[in-house]
Amino acid sequence: MTFRAKVDSFFIGFMAVAIVIISSVYLFPLYRDYSKGTLTSSTTAVVLTLLFLSVGFLLWVTLFIKYEFRDVYLFVKGGPVKSRIRYEDVTKVSPSTDILTGYRILSAKKSIEIFYKTSVFGSVKITPRDEQAFLNELKKRCPHAKFHSAYQ
C-alpha cells in the first residue's frame, strides 16, 4: 500500500522562498558579469545548468515523496533519500508541527513523527496525504507501538 505526501500552502511558500534565494545566488554573478561586459556564453551555460540542477534536485527531494507499506518494513522515499523502518522497531507514533529539526521526509507543516529503535535521529517525520488510512494501516502492522491519544 503506497501513500503520497500531502503538500500544504506553508510548505509551498517555504519552497518558493528557497528557490528565489538559490536563483539569486546563481543569477547575481551573471548579472554582474553582464553589466561589466565580461559575460561569456560558456559561463552562462555552466551557471544556468547548475541552477537548474540545484532547483530540480530540491523539487525532486521534496515533491516526489512516498511512503510504502511493505511486508516487514515501511519504505520512506523522498528523491534519493530512502529509509526502511522495520515494523518491529517502531516504538511510538505522535503528531508534530516542527519541520526544521530532526530527520524529516515531509512536505507539510502538520506531520506524523514515527519513533523507532534503529534511527540515527530517533525518529522520522512524515506527512501522508490520507493520514487516517495511513495510521490505520500502521496500527495493524505495529500493534505493539504506543500511539498518541490524538490517534486513538
C-alpha positions as CSV (number, residue, x, y, z in Angstrom):
1,M,0.0,0.0,0.0
2,T,1.5,3.3,-1.1
3,F,0.8,6.8,0.2
4,R,1.9,10.1,-1.3
5,A,2.9,13.1,0.8
6,K,0.5,16.0,1.2
7,V,1.7,19.5,0.3
8,D,0.3,22.5,2.2
9,S,0.5,26.2,1.5
10,F,3.1,26.8,4.2
11,F,5.5,24.4,2.5
12,I,4.8,25.8,-1.0
13,G,5.7,29.3,0.4
14,F,8.8,27.9,2.1
15,M,9.9,26.2,-1.1
16,A,9.2,29.4,-3.2
17,V,11.5,31.4,-0.9
18,A,14.2,28.8,-1.1
19,I,14.1,28.7,-4.9
20,V,14.2,32.5,-5.0
21,I,17.3,32.6,-2.7
22,I,19.0,29.8,-4.7
23,S,18.2,31.5,-8.0
24,S,19.5,34.9,-6.7
25,V,22.8,33.3,-5.6
26,Y,23.3,31.8,-9.1
27,L,22.0,34.7,-11.2
28,F,23.6,37.7,-9.4
29,P,27.1,36.9,-10.7
30,L,25.7,36.5,-14.2
31,Y,24.1,40.0,-13.9
32,R,27.3,41.4,-12.5
33,D,29.4,40.0,-15.4
34,Y,26.8,41.1,-17.9
35,S,26.9,44.7,-16.6
36,K,30.7,44.7,-16.8
37,G,30.7,43.2,-20.3
38,T,32.6,40.1,-19.3
39,L,29.8,37.6,-19.6
40,T,30.6,34.6,-21.8
41,S,28.3,32.0,-23.2
42,S,30.2,29.2,-21.5
43,T,29.8,30.9,-18.1
44,T,26.1,31.4,-18.7
45,A,25.7,27.8,-19.7
46,V,27.5,26.5,-16.7
47,V,25.7,28.7,-14.2
48,L,22.3,28.0,-15.7
49,T,23.0,24.3,-15.7
50,L,24.0,24.4,-12.0
51,L,20.9,26.5,-11.2
52,F,18.5,24.0,-13.0
53,L,20.2,21.0,-11.3
54,S,20.0,22.6,-7.9
55,V,16.4,23.6,-8.1
56,G,15.5,20.3,-9.8
57,F,17.1,18.3,-7.0
58,L,15.4,20.4,-4.4
59,L,12.0,19.8,-6.1
60,W,12.7,16.1,-6.6
61,V,13.6,15.6,-2.9
62,T,10.6,17.5,-1.6
63,L,7.7,16.9,-4.0
64,F,8.2,13.3,-5.0
65,I,7.8,11.7,-1.6
66,K,6.1,8.4,-1.0
67,Y,5.5,6.1,2.0
68,E,5.0,2.5,1.1
69,F,4.0,-0.4,3.4
70,R,6.0,-3.5,2.5
71,D,6.0,-6.9,4.1
72,V,8.3,-6.3,7.1
73,Y,9.0,-2.6,6.9
74,L,7.8,0.9,6.0
75,F,9.6,2.2,3.0
76,V,10.0,6.0,3.1
77,K,11.4,7.7,0.0
78,G,12.0,11.4,-0.9
79,G,14.1,11.7,-4.0
80,P,17.4,9.8,-3.4
81,V,16.7,9.7,0.4
82,K,15.4,6.3,1.4
83,S,14.6,4.7,4.8
84,R,13.4,1.2,5.7
85,I,11.7,1.2,9.1
86,R,11.0,-2.3,10.3
87,Y,7.6,-2.6,12.0
88,E,9.1,-4.3,15.0
89,D,11.4,-1.3,15.6
90,V,8.6,1.2,15.8
91,T,8.1,2.3,19.4
92,K,5.9,5.4,19.3
93,V,3.8,7.5,16.9
94,S,2.8,11.1,17.6
95,P,1.8,14.3,15.9
96,S,4.4,17.1,15.2
97,T,4.4,20.6,13.7
98,D,8.2,21.0,13.9
99,I,9.6,20.9,10.3
100,L,13.0,22.4,11.0
101,T,14.6,19.8,13.2
102,G,15.3,16.1,13.0
103,Y,15.1,13.6,10.2
104,R,12.1,14.6,8.1
105,I,10.8,13.4,4.7
106,L,7.8,15.7,4.5
107,S,6.1,18.5,2.6
108,A,3.6,19.9,5.1
109,K,3.7,21.5,8.5
110,K,1.4,19.1,10.3
111,S,3.2,15.8,10.4
112,I,3.3,12.3,12.0
113,E,6.5,11.5,13.9
114,I,7.4,7.9,14.0
115,F,9.9,6.9,16.7
116,Y,11.9,3.7,16.1
117,K,14.9,1.9,17.6
118,T,17.3,1.9,14.7
119,S,17.0,5.6,13.8
120,V,20.1,7.8,13.9
121,F,17.9,10.8,14.9
122,G,15.5,8.8,17.0
123,S,12.5,9.4,14.7
124,V,11.3,10.4,11.2
125,K,8.6,13.0,10.4
126,I,6.3,12.2,7.5
127,T,3.1,13.7,6.0
128,P,0.9,11.2,4.3
129,R,-1.9,12.7,2.2
130,D,-4.5,10.3,3.7
131,E,-3.4,10.5,7.3
132,Q,-6.2,8.4,8.8
133,A,-5.8,5.5,6.3
134,F,-2.0,5.6,6.9
135,L,-2.4,5.5,10.6
136,N,-4.9,2.6,10.4
137,E,-2.5,0.6,8.4
138,L,0.4,1.4,10.7
139,K,-1.7,0.3,13.7
140,K,-2.3,-3.0,12.0
141,R,1.4,-3.6,11.3
142,C,2.7,-2.2,14.6
143,P,0.2,-3.2,17.3
144,H,3.0,-3.0,19.9
145,A,3.7,0.7,19.3
146,K,2.4,3.4,21.5
147,F,0.1,5.8,19.6
148,H,-0.6,9.3,20.8
149,S,-4.1,9.9,22.2
150,A,-4.8,12.1,19.1
151,Y,-4.6,9.0,17.0
152,Q,-6.9,6.7,19.1
